[in-house]
């Protein structure tokens, strides 16, 4: 792996770091809740795809609006009926994975999976306002897109990256990916609800992100990379906090610390040149830790250690379930991968 970034990647690096810090800063200055959305959404928008244009912006905005409608319908109409709720959640996840695998609009459908999983789980607690979470989701989406527009104006792009290769999937492969992703995502939702895992946000996000390859073999690689990325991101965040010590109460210094930490993780992400690997896992972990858990009265040392442990346990259980389900689906011609 080359240790040097191309000029194209250097510009992406700056946009990722500046975009996440812009979202994080606005959230803290305005005292908005759920800083995770404001820190992580720019990372998803600027880090998942190598370009930004009108179609990418539309996909991200429409994805956010669709999430709000889906979550509102699920919570308002079906929350009193657990069985119907689980069936509806499976259906929602099902068409997200179906369209991810079968259409060119991957970002639209993929970006919403983490939002749906997070908001559905946390809004089930009595002291959590679903409306606040939905408003924060939409604000973070709008700020991420607006920030990307400004950053591409300030740091213009002169190259057009080649489009990703298109997979020609058979109907049975589409069925396999849809059922595998929807079933595992629904099981994740059920487990986090039953065991009241309120403090395991990183683990919940990880159980969704490792499903993005939509195959058992791809999920194994993604899970290993995710665990390494979480460990790397936690180590970076803890190191930065130890270096700052009591200076963490100064907001400007926190933003600078986040910028430097994101730069390191984003550089690894871009050097890997393989989509969601170790660097991207570290990147989103930093966004979660800074956006949700870092404050002058609460450090991230315990949070980071707990995040890593919970992620390892969660992805291991998902892989066990994926192995069983993959073998089961491959027994039938209509769902054979």
C-alpha positions in Angstrom: 0.0 0.0 0.0 1.4 3.4 -1.0 1.9 5.8 1.8 1.5 8.9 -0.4 -1.9 10.5 -1.3 -2.5 11.7 -4.8 -3.6 15.3 -5.2 -7.2 14.1 -5.7 -7.0 12.2 -2.4 -5.4 15.2 -0.6 -8.4 17.3 -1.5 -10.8 14.6 -0.3 -8.8 14.4 2.9 -9.3 18.1 3.7 -13.0 18.0 2.8 -13.7 15.1 5.1 -11.8 16.7 8.0 -13.3 20.1 7.5 -16.8 18.8 6.8 -17.0 16.7 10.0 -15.6 19.6 12.1 -18.1 22.1 10.6 -21.0 19.8 11.5 -19.6 19.1 15.0 -18.9 22.8 15.7 -22.4 24.0 14.6 -24.0 21.4 16.8 -22.1 22.4 19.9 -22.4 26.1 19.3 -26.2 25.9 18.8 -26.4 23.4 21.7 -28.3 20.8 19.6 -28.7 17.3 20.8 -27.4 14.1 19.1 -24.0 15.4 18.0 -23.3 12.0 16.5 -25.4 12.8 13.5 -23.6 16.2 12.9 -20.2 14.6 13.2 -20.7 11.4 11.3 -23.1 12.4 8.5 -20.4 14.5 6.7 -18.0 11.6 7.0 -20.6 9.3 5.3 -21.3 11.9 2.6 -17.7 12.9 1.8 -16.0 9.6 2.7 -18.2 6.9 1.2 -18.3 8.2 -2.4 -15.3 9.7 -4.2 -17.2 12.6 -5.8 -19.9 15.1 -5.0 -22.5 16.3 -7.5 -26.1 17.1 -7.8 -27.2 13.4 -7.9 -25.2 12.6 -4.8 -26.7 15.5 -2.9 -30.2 14.5 -4.0 -29.6 11.0 -2.9 -28.4 12.1 0.5 -31.3 14.5 1.1 -34.0 12.2 -0.3 -32.5 9.4 1.9 -32.9 11.6 5.0 -36.5 12.6 4.2 -37.3 8.9 3.5 -35.9 7.9 6.8 -38.1 10.4 8.6 -41.2 9.1 6.9 -40.3 5.5 7.6 -39.5 6.0 11.2 -42.6 8.1 11.8 -44.8 5.5 10.3 -43.1 2.7 12.2 -43.2 4.4 15.6 -46.6 6.2 15.4 -48.6 3.5 13.8 -47.0 0.2 14.7 -45.2 0.8 18.1 -48.1 -0.6 20.1 -48.0 -3.9 18.1 -44.6 -5.6 18.6 -45.2 -8.4 16.1 -46.4 -6.0 13.3 -43.5 -3.7 14.2 -40.9 -6.4 13.7 -42.5 -7.5 10.4 -42.6 -3.9 9.2 -38.9 -3.3 10.2 -38.0 -6.4 8.2 -39.9 -5.1 5.2 -38.2 -1.7 5.5 -34.7 -3.2 5.8 -35.6 -5.6 2.9 -36.3 -3.0 0.3 -33.3 -0.9 1.4 -31.0 -3.9 0.8 -32.8 -4.8 -2.4 -32.3 -1.3 -3.9 -28.8 -1.1 -2.6 -27.9 -4.3 -4.5 -30.1 -3.8 -7.6 -30.0 -0.1 -8.4 -27.3 2.5 -9.0 -28.5 4.6 -6.0 -26.4 2.8 -3.3 -25.9 6.0 -1.2 -29.6 6.8 -1.0 -30.5 3.4 0.5 -27.3 2.7 2.4 -27.0 6.0 4.3 -30.5 5.5 5.8 -29.8 2.1 7.4 -27.7 3.4 10.2 -30.2 6.2 10.8 -33.2 3.9 11.0 -31.4 1.5 13.3 -30.2 4.2 15.7 -33.4 6.3 15.8 -35.8 3.3 16.1 -33.8 1.9 19.0 -33.2 5.1 21.0 -36.7 6.5 20.5 -38.1 3.5 22.3 -36.9 5.0 25.6 -39.3 7.1 27.5 -36.8 9.9 28.2 -35.8 10.2 24.5 -37.8 12.5 22.1 -38.3 10.9 18.7 -39.1 14.4 17.3 -35.8 15.8 18.5 -34.0 12.9 16.9 -35.8 13.3 13.6 -35.2 17.1 13.6 -31.5 16.5 14.4 -31.3 13.9 11.5 -32.7 16.4 9.0 -30.6 19.3 10.3 -27.5 17.1 10.1 -28.4 16.0 6.6 -28.9 19.6 5.4 -25.7 20.9 7.0 -23.7 18.0 5.6 -24.9 18.7 2.0 -24.5 22.5 2.4 -21.0 22.0 3.9 -20.1 19.7 1.0 -21.2 22.4 -1.5 -19.1 25.0 0.3 -16.1 22.8 0.6 -16.2 21.8 -3.1 -16.3 25.5 -3.9 -13.4 26.3 -1.7 -11.4 23.2 -2.6 -12.6 22.5 -6.2 -12.2 19.2 -7.9 -10.3 19.0 -11.2 -10.6 15.3 -11.8 -13.5 12.9 -12.4 -12.9 9.6 -10.7 -13.9 6.4 -12.7 -17.3 5.0 -11.8 -17.3 1.9 -9.6 -17.7 -1.4 -11.4 -21.3 -2.5 -11.8 -22.2 -5.9 -10.5 -24.4 -8.1 -12.7 -26.4 -10.0 -10.2 -28.7 -12.9 -11.0 -32.3 -12.8 -9.5 -31.2 -15.5 -6.9 -28.2 -13.4 -5.9 -30.5 -10.4 -5.4 -32.8 -12.5 -3.3 -29.9 -13.9 -1.3 -28.5 -10.4 -0.5 -31.9 -9.0 0.3 -32.9 -11.7 2.8 -29.4 -12.0 4.3 -29.2 -8.2 5.0 -32.8 -7.7 6.1 -32.9 -10.7 8.4 -29.6 -9.9 10.2 -30.5 -6.2 10.5 -33.9 -7.1 12.0 -32.2 -9.5 14.4 -29.9 -6.7 15.5 -32.9 -4.5 16.1 -34.6 -7.2 18.2 -31.5 -8.0 20.3 -30.8 -4.4 21.1 -34.4 -3.9 22.2 -34.7 -7.0 24.3 -31.4 -6.5 26.2 -31.8 -2.8 26.6 -28.4 -2.0 25.1 -28.7 1.7 25.3 -25.0 2.5 25.7 -23.8 0.3 22.8 -24.2 2.8 20.0 -20.9 1.9 18.3 -21.9 -1.8 18.4 -25.3 -1.1 16.9 -23.7 1.0 14.1 -21.1 -1.7 13.5 -23.8 -4.5 13.1 -25.3 -2.4 10.3 -22.1 -1.3 8.5 -20.7 -4.9 8.2 -23.8 -5.9 6.3 -23.1 -3.4 3.5 -21.2 -6.0 1.4 -24.4 -8.0 1.5 -22.6 -11.4 1.5 -21.3 -13.6 4.3 -17.8 -13.6 2.9 -17.8 -9.8 2.5 -19.2 -9.4 6.0 -16.3 -11.4 7.5 -13.7 -9.0 5.9 -15.9 -6.0 6.9 -16.2 -7.2 10.5 -12.5 -7.7 10.9 -11.8 -4.3 9.4 -14.5 -2.7 11.6 -13.0 -4.1 14.8 -9.5 -2.9 13.8 -10.9 0.5 12.9 -12.8 0.9 16.2 -9.6 0.0 18.1 -7.6 2.5 16.1 -10.3 5.2 16.4 -10.6 4.7 20.2 -6.8 4.8 20.6 -6.6 8.1 18.6 -9.4 9.6 20.6 -8.0 8.5 24.0 -4.5 9.8 23.0 -5.9 13.1 22.0 -7.8 13.5 25.3 -4.7 12.6 27.4 -2.7 15.2 25.5 -5.4 17.8 26.1 -6.0 16.9 29.8 -7.8 19.8 31.5 -7.8 21.8 28.2 -10.8 19.8 27.1 -13.1 22.6 28.5 -11.9 24.9 25.7 -14.2 24.4 22.7 -11.7 25.8 20.1 -9.0 23.3 21.2 -11.5 20.4 21.1 -12.4 21.3 17.5 -8.6 21.5 16.6 -8.1 18.1 18.3 -11.0 16.6 16.4 -9.6 18.0 13.1 -6.2 16.5 13.7 -7.6 13.1 14.7 -10.0 13.0 11.8 -7.1 13.8 9.4 -5.1 10.8 10.7 -8.1 8.4 10.3 -9.2 9.8 7.0 -5.7 9.5 5.6 -5.7 5.8 6.4 -9.2 5.5 4.9 -8.0 7.0 1.6 -4.7 5.1 1.5 -6.6 1.8 1.8 -8.5 2.7 -1.4 -11.0 0.0 -0.6 -14.2 1.7 0.6 -15.3 0.8 4.2 -12.2 -0.7 5.7 -10.0 0.0 8.8 -9.7 3.7 8.2 -13.4 4.3 7.7 -14.2 2.3 10.8 -11.7 4.5 12.7 -13.2 7.6 11.1 -16.8 6.9 12.2 -15.7 5.8 15.6 -14.0 9.2 16.2 -17.2 10.9 15.0 -19.3 8.9 17.5 -16.9 9.5 20.4 -16.5 13.2 19.8 -20.1 13.8 18.8 -21.8 11.9 21.5 -19.6 11.3 24.5 -16.9 14.0 24.7 -17.7 16.9 27.1 -15.9 18.9 29.8 -17.6 16.8 32.5 -17.4 13.3 30.9 -14.3 11.9 29.3 -14.2 9.2 26.6 -11.7 6.8 28.2 -14.4 4.5 29.6 -16.6 5.1 26.6 -13.8 4.1 24.2 -13.0 0.9 26.1 -16.6 -0.1 26.3 -17.2 0.7 22.6 -14.4 -1.6 21.4 -15.5 -4.5 23.6 -19.2 -4.2 22.6 -18.3 -4.0 18.9 -16.2 -7.2 19.0 -19.0 -9.1 20.7 -21.7 -7.7 18.4 -19.9 -8.4 15.1 -19.0 -11.9 16.3 -22.6 -12.7 17.0 -23.7 -11.2 13.7 -21.1 -13.3 11.8 -22.3 -16.5 13.5 -25.9 -15.7 12.5 -24.7 -14.8 9.0 -22.9 -18.1 8.6 -26.0 -20.0 9.6 -28.3 -18.0 7.4 -25.9 -18.0 4.4 -25.8 -21.8 4.4 -29.6 -22.0 4.8 -30.3 -19.7 1.9 -27.8 -21.4 -0.4 -29.8 -24.6 -0.1 -32.6 -23.2 -2.3 -32.3 -22.3 -5.9 -34.3 -19.1 -5.6 -31.9 -17.7 -2.9 -28.6 -19.2 -3.9 -25.7 -16.8 -4.0 
